[in-house]
């Protein structure tokens, strides 16, 4: 099978040259109007489900903040507003179905989440590759992307349907195919296939308290609200959704991951006290180059103007907050149940790093597990879609060395290997 392996430089981040497909899609959204209000979101969710209960009402205040923050983003275009509204409706719909399932099956509360393996680390620091690699071990329960989008099937549908017949999976396949036409280079940066393992904070979003809105819009109001509130109740909510998914389908030991955990290590270990936590560490300058390129590339579709310097400034602050929280709270994770995963060591021998994680997690590396890991590596070579080249100076006006000094506190704490950048 031939593979595209050429290097790709995106040279139109600040002044996008739209493809005919992108122009057509944006023209189609030009007349779309959505009401970014909690009343509109909840009304649409109730219409989709035919249900009446959203569970405990405390989420409504957080939903109001999401909506207000999105309305304040003056440069969020029609497609971006529709996406933000659609995600809120999806989370509210999923919430209704989750609480309906709990009401019908209260035994879900008795399900035990046993010794999960949880990956934390900056976005673009190897967390996705690591979780997908470990998830190839069939002994572990993971969260595929298609299931994360709609975790609880409609009560009238069978949860035992084969994946290829599940309407949730088929919807995700159609959306993935459309995204490939609208934003073809996203797969080079973060290929969101329906079957890839995704982040469980999609489940926590049913309680409307995650950092996910920051990836969709400029929402400092929500960020500050999120910072100011203890996330333990929302991690407990997330755990209950995991119980429901485990009740519907095993196995009974999870492999999980999210960059958000990096700034929530206290709530994470309080919620999952017997977890093994693997924390990935990569040069934050490399992380930022990758993350802000991906975000700015997507902005051509969701925003009325693209502002690379503003994206870089916001996410430099955001990454610093994540890292300072990690440095502050790293010792909250018991040494005997945690491991620091240095990116350069992980890239040198992927499977060997998994073996180290298994040793900490008291999970035997069987011959079958090793075959699964080796097979995954063969089927998912790095850069199979082509490698994106990043240019912080040309595209974002950033001096990489000046940016690097901002993170001295992190380099002093963890022996990450600095990466070369333009």
ZIMOCOR-V836708 format. One record per residue. N is the residue number from 0. PHI is phi in radians with two decimals (999 if undefined). Layout:
N_PHI ; N_PHI
//
This chain:
0_999 ; 1_-1.31 ; 2_-2.30 ; 3_-1.46 ; 4_-2.22 ; 5_-1.25 ; 6_-1.38 ; 7_-2.23 ; 8_-1.97 ; 9_-1.55 ; 10_-1.81 ; 11_-2.23 ; 12_-1.08 ; 13_-1.38 ; 14_-2.32 ; 15_-1.07 ; 16_-1.75 ; 17_-1.32 ; 18_-1.35 ; 19_-0.96 ; 20_-1.12 ; 21_-1.09 ; 22_-1.08 ; 23_-1.12 ; 24_-1.13 ; 25_-1.13 ; 26_-1.09 ; 27_-1.17 ; 28_-1.55 ; 29_-0.97 ; 30_-1.69 ; 31_-1.41 ; 32_-2.17 ; 33_-2.17 ; 34_-1.66 ; 35_-1.49 ; 36_-2.28 ; 37_-1.12 ; 38_-1.08 ; 39_-1.16 ; 40_-1.09 ; 41_-1.25 ; 42_-1.10 ; 43_-1.17 ; 44_-1.12 ; 45_-1.12 ; 46_-1.13 ; 47_-1.23 ; 48_-1.66 ; 49_1.28 ; 50_-1.80 ; 51_-1.99 ; 52_-1.84 ; 53_-1.82 ; 54_1.38 ; 55_-0.94 ; 56_-1.44 ; 57_-1.08 ; 58_-1.17 ; 59_-1.11 ; 60_-1.07 ; 61_-1.17 ; 62_-1.08 ; 63_-1.03 ; 64_-1.18 ; 65_-0.94 ; 66_-1.14 ; 67_-1.10 ; 68_-1.10 ; 69_-1.16 ; 70_-1.12 ; 71_-1.32 ; 72_-1.46 ; 73_-1.15 ; 74_-1.66 ; 75_-1.30 ; 76_-1.39 ; 77_-0.98 ; 78_-1.20 ; 79_-1.13 ; 80_-1.16 ; 81_-1.12 ; 82_-1.15 ; 83_-1.10 ; 84_-1.07 ; 85_-1.08 ; 86_-1.17 ; 87_-1.09 ; 88_-1.12 ; 89_-1.09 ; 90_-1.14 ; 91_-1.16 ; 92_-1.11 ; 93_-1.08 ; 94_-1.09 ; 95_-1.06 ; 96_-1.18 ; 97_-1.13 ; 98_-1.23 ; 99_-1.12 ; 100_-1.11 ; 101_-1.07 ; 102_-1.16 ; 103_-1.38 ; 104_-2.35 ; 105_-1.09 ; 106_-1.14 ; 107_-1.02 ; 108_-1.06 ; 109_-1.51 ; 110_-1.13 ; 111_-1.80 ; 112_-1.60 ; 113_-1.82 ; 114_0.74 ; 115_-1.16 ; 116_-1.75 ; 117_-2.16 ; 118_-1.81 ; 119_-2.16 ; 120_2.80 ; 121_-0.95 ; 122_-1.02 ; 123_1.22 ; 124_-1.95 ; 125_1.73 ; 126_-1.12 ; 127_-1.17 ; 128_-1.09 ; 129_-1.13 ; 130_-1.18 ; 131_-1.21 ; 132_-1.11 ; 133_-1.14 ; 134_-1.16 ; 135_-1.20 ; 136_-1.37 ; 137_-1.15 ; 138_-1.28 ; 139_-1.91 ; 140_-1.60 ; 141_-2.27 ; 142_-2.03 ; 143_-1.17 ; 144_-0.96 ; 145_-1.06 ; 146_-1.31 ; 147_-1.12 ; 148_-1.24 ; 149_-2.43 ; 150_-1.19 ; 151_-1.96 ; 152_-1.19 ; 153_-0.96 ; 154_-1.01 ; 155_-1.46 ; 156_-1.67 ; 157_-1.55 ; 158_-1.27 ; 159_-1.66 ; 160_-1.08 ; 161_-1.01 ; 162_-0.88 ; 163_-1.17 ; 164_-1.88 ; 165_-1.32 ; 166_-1.00 ; 167_-1.14 ; 168_-1.17 ; 169_-1.13 ; 170_-1.11 ; 171_-1.14 ; 172_-1.06 ; 173_-1.09 ; 174_-1.16 ; 175_-1.12 ; 176_-1.12 ; 177_-1.15 ; 178_-1.06 ; 179_-1.07 ; 180_-1.45 ; 181_-1.39 ; 182_-2.33 ; 183_-1.11 ; 184_-1.51 ; 185_-1.07 ; 186_-1.14 ; 187_-1.27 ; 188_-1.75 ; 189_-2.75 ; 190_-1.36 ; 191_-1.57 ; 192_-1.19 ; 193_-0.99 ; 194_-1.65 ; 195_-1.23 ; 196_-1.40 ; 197_-1.99 ; 198_-1.56 ; 199_-1.26 ; 200_-1.18 ; 201_-1.03 ; 202_-1.37 ; 203_-1.09 ; 204_-1.15 ; 205_-1.07 ; 206_-1.74 ; 207_0.94 ; 208_-2.61 ; 209_-2.56 ; 210_-1.56 ; 211_-1.00 ; 212_-1.01 ; 213_-1.18 ; 214_-1.50 ; 215_-1.90 ; 216_-2.79 ; 217_-1.60 ; 218_-2.28 ; 219_-1.04 ; 220_-1.03 ; 221_-1.20 ; 222_-0.95 ; 223_-1.21 ; 224_-1.11 ; 225_-1.06 ; 226_-1.00 ; 227_-1.41 ; 228_-2.08 ; 229_-1.11 ; 230_-1.58 ; 231_-1.02 ; 232_-1.05 ; 233_-1.43 ; 234_-1.21 ; 235_-1.12 ; 236_-1.10 ; 237_-0.96 ; 238_-1.06 ; 239_-1.17 ; 240_-1.17 ; 241_-1.04 ; 242_-1.05 ; 243_-1.10 ; 244_-1.16 ; 245_-1.16 ; 246_-1.08 ; 247_-1.32 ; 248_-2.77 ; 249_-1.43 ; 250_-1.13 ; 251_-1.89 ; 252_-2.24 ; 253_-1.66 ; 254_-2.00 ; 255_-2.24 ; 256_-2.87 ; 257_-2.92 ; 258_-1.06 ; 259_-0.99 ; 260_-1.03 ; 261_-1.04 ; 262_-1.79 ; 263_-2.33 ; 264_-1.13 ; 265_-1.10 ; 266_-1.00 ; 267_-1.09 ; 268_-1.31 ; 269_-1.19 ; 270_-1.41 ; 271_-2.17 ; 272_-1.14 ; 273_-1.81 ; 274_-1.30 ; 275_-1.69 ; 276_-1.97 ; 277_-1.85 ; 278_-1.89 ; 279_-1.46 ; 280_-2.33 ; 281_-2.42 ; 282_-0.85 ; 283_-1.11 ; 284_-1.18 ; 285_-1.15 ; 286_-1.03 ; 287_-1.13 ; 288_-0.99 ; 289_-1.25 ; 290_-1.14 ; 291_-1.29 ; 292_-1.16 ; 293_-1.09 ; 294_-1.14 ; 295_-1.18 ; 296_-1.08 ; 297_-1.22 ; 298_-1.13 ; 299_-1.09 ; 300_-1.75 ; 301_-1.72 ; 302_-2.17 ; 303_-1.38 ; 304_-2.53 ; 305_-1.84 ; 306_-2.26 ; 307_-0.97 ; 308_-1.12 ; 309_-1.19 ; 310_-1.08 ; 311_-1.10 ; 312_-1.15 ; 313_-1.09 ; 314_-1.39 ; 315_-1.12 ; 316_-1.09 ; 317_-1.18 ; 318_-1.16 ; 319_-1.06 ; 320_-1.09 ; 321_-1.04 ; 322_-1.27 ; 323_-1.13 ; 324_-1.13 ; 325_-1.13 ; 326_-1.07 ; 327_-1.14 ; 328_-1.88 ; 329_-0.94 ; 330_-1.30 ; 331_-1.22 ; 332_-1.55 ; 333_-0.97 ; 334_-1.03 ; 335_-1.32 ; 336_-2.15 ; 337_-2.56 ; 338_-2.65 ; 339_-1.59 ; 340_-1.79 ; 341_-1.35 ; 342_-0.97 ; 343_-1.18 ; 344_-1.27 ; 345_-1.09 ; 346_-1.18 ; 347_-1.25 ; 348_-2.71 ; 349_-1.02 ; 350_-1.19 ; 351_-1.07 ; 352_-1.15 ; 353_-1.07 ; 354_-1.09 ; 355_-1.14 ; 356_-1.14 ; 357_-1.06 ; 358_-1.09 ; 359_-1.20 ; 360_-1.47 ; 361_0.98 ; 362_-2.04 ; 363_-1.19 ; 364_-1.51 ; 365_-1.34 ; 366_-1.08 ; 367_-1.14 ; 368_-1.11 ; 369_-1.10 ; 370_-1.09 ; 371_-1.13 ; 372_-1.14 ; 373_-1.10 ; 374_-1.13 ; 375_-1.06 ; 376_-1.10 ; 377_-1.21 ; 378_-1.46 ; 379_-2.28 ; 380_-1.15 ; 381_-1.14 ; 382_1.24 ; 383_-1.17 ; 384_-1.65 ; 385_1.90 ; 386_-1.74 ; 387_-1.43 ; 388_-1.66 ; 389_-1.88 ; 390_-2.40 ; 391_-1.14 ; 392_-1.21 ; 393_-1.22 ; 394_-1.61 ; 395_-2.17 ; 396_1.16 ; 397_-1.91 ; 398_-1.50 ; 399_-0.98 ; 400_-1.22 ; 401_-1.15 ; 402_-1.12 ; 403_-1.05 ; 404_-1.09 ; 405_-1.08 ; 406_-1.87 ; 407_-0.96 ; 408_-1.02 ; 409_-1.39 ; 410_-1.06 ; 411_-1.24 ; 412_-1.57 ; 413_-2.21 ; 414_-1.42 ; 415_-1.28 ; 416_-1.61 ; 417_-1.23 ; 418_-1.92 ; 419_-1.29 ; 420_-2.55 ; 421_-1.36
//
